[in-house]
Amino acid sequence: MASWKGRARDAARRRPGLLAGLLAASATVSLFLIAGLIWAWSVYYGPGPGARQGETTIVTLASGSNVDAIGAALRRAGVIRSTDMFKAAVSLTGADRRLRAGEYEIPSRASLSTVIRTLTEGRVVRHFVTLPEGWSSAQAVDILMAEELLTGEVPQVPAEGSLWPETYEITRGETRQSVIRRMQLAADENLARLWAQRAGNLPVRTPEEAVILASIVEKETGLAAERPRVAAVFTNRLRQGMRLESDPTIVYGITQGRPLGRGIRLSELRAPTPWNTYVIDGLPPTPIANPGVDALRAVLNPPVTDELFFVADGTGGHAFARTYDEHRANVARWRAIERGEAPPVETTEAAAAAPLTGEAVITLEPEGGAALRPVQP
């Protein structure tokens, strides 16, 4: 009995020391936990590495990349300090299931929190390239070759009229040929849709012929409101067996789709090329540009008119005429405008009948309209 009581007294004497030890150990652990939390907080929310160049760093994350690959890419780019910390952070916050591929622009010294939020919210850098309506396929290649984000060569200039004028989103490292394929696919899809909506009894018999005529309409005027009327003139001329006599077709025969940079000479007006509609009957063998949706709609659904002629009117648009006499009067008015004179009504027809002196050139307006004027030989 005495022995048992002694052991009880000894145990009672040891309890305060054990309790003190446990409390001390708990305090130490708590301190470590607090220190760890403070450190984790500072890593997660504190400033990250500085950009190696400039104020931002571009990081591209490939589609299908897992968390390990994303962390490694961020570490290589220098926007995070630790791949393990990144993986731990996205795992604890549930962000690992919401990371998105793409190109990102990370600010210098962005915190780990900011980097993860940028990736989960998909704040990707977006790049675009535009093929304007009425530009040739050669010019489209020039546009793509000038875009430094794209890679690869273009083996050959795409067929004229096979590209759809539009603004396309591109990604860094994408090949130029892949962008061309997207332009061609868009052209095929849009042409099929528009062709199905065409009017009846058109002089263009195939989708390809529609693109050829639309390309001429596109180059003749930059005013969307005028395209149906221009299309109606060419439709009427085709129906009557008249030559189109479109100045941009002369230019295409000379430059194959690049700007001429000057007026057309009389010798070029008369020179036979497959595209010169002053010389050939009907449509040229190929388009002379890549027409947009407005020009195609105008050609496939032209308004009913009896107009056969048009000429620049000095305002960026054109004056239209039903008869050759009306057209000659409009030409005379345009010549007077070029000379800086108000066209006298009583002398309009006489001016129209006056012969050209020197060598004539056809001066293309910025919008694509054309008019004859005399120049010194």
Secondary structure, DSSP 8 states (H G I E B T S, - for coil): -HHHHHHHHHHHHHHHHHHHHHHHHHHHHHHHHHHHHHHHHHHHHS-----SSSSEEEEEE-TT--HHHHHHHHHHHTS-S-HHHHHHHHHHHTGGGT---EEEEEETT--HHHHHHHHHTT----EEEE--TT--HHHHHHHHHH-TT-BS--SS---TT-S--SEEEE-TT-BHHHHHHHHHHHHHHHHHHHHHT--SS-S--SHHHHHHHHHHHHHH-S-GGGHHHHHHHHHHHHHTT-----HHHHHHHHHSSS---S-EEHHHHHS--TT-TTTSSS--SS-SS---HHHHHHHHS-------EEEE-SSSSEEEESSHHHHHHHHHHHHHHHTT----GGGHHHHHHS---BEEEEEE-TTS-EEEEEE--
